[in-house]
Amino acid sequence: MGATNPVDINPSGAGNMYLGATSSILGDSSRSYGLGFFSANIADLYNIYTLDFGGGAGGSGDHSVINRTALQTWCFALGTAPTNCTGTVNAGLFNSTANGAVSTSPVTATGSWFTGGSGTTTKPQVLIEPTGTSSTSWSTNGTGLGIDAVSGFTGMLIDAKLNGLTQFFVDNAGDISGRTLGLNHCTSNASPALCGASPSGLVAVPAGGATLVVDTSAVSAGSQIQLTFDSSLGTALGVTCNTSIGQPTVSARTAGTSFTITMSASVSTNPACISYTLIN
């Protein structure tokens, strides 16, 4: 080893391959390499590495390639025959086009989960964490999926949708909402009531009218919308609730957007306090 390459393949032209390459070959005196590739002219080096199972370049054979412009890997599969490349790494992105099959997941992480370190070193098996974000309080018993957003992030940590409509989410404050959970209640005395994706909440039909639009993406075309007139909700809503108005009904809805509450008569003096629950 040392300054001598055990295997040095140096064909005519600009390409070179070194097995057990010395650091000086690749231009970094601080490191050594098990396998090194070198080309004096990058234009001459089309594929850095190719493993072909028949068919040749561009043919129908199964193969694995590391290309100088798009790092194509993820091409090995155990079975009766290798499969074609179905994933690419390009500019830091990984995209898999492999289809799921019986007892087969396109993307798996089957290694053992690490436990027993510190809160800083016991990283999750799968970690979503932007560069520059530091996480130091992971469970020392191990974590399957970890998400660590940057300070000031105001979006959703998790947002599970069905055909574009949110079914379950965890927001930046840790509040949880789902179609049937109702853990993230909306409380709004505004008109319209701004309830995000909340499937339940407390709202107030303003005095001087008989209707209130409740904006919530949790409503669907088939939602059962349960409304209850409740004059005891004044403290929660920050208003003085009307005590004499009749029962509310649902008069309109737009799936994924809003529904409309209509009272049996115009509300006077104080708003009508209503609780709602969506069941999908």
Secondary structure, DSSP 8 states (H G I E B T S, - for coil): -TTS-SEEE--SSSEEEEET--TTTTT-TT---SEEEEES-GGG-SEEEEEESSS-TTSSS-EEEEESSSB-------SSS-----EEEETTEEEE----BTTB-SS---S----SS-TTT---SEEE--TT-------TT--SEEE---TT--SEEEEEEETTEEEEEEETT--EEETTT--S-EEE-SSSEE-TT-SEEEEEE-TT-SEEEEE-TT--TT-EEEEEE-TT-HHHHTS---SS----EEEEEETTTEEEEE-SS---SS-EEEEEEEE-
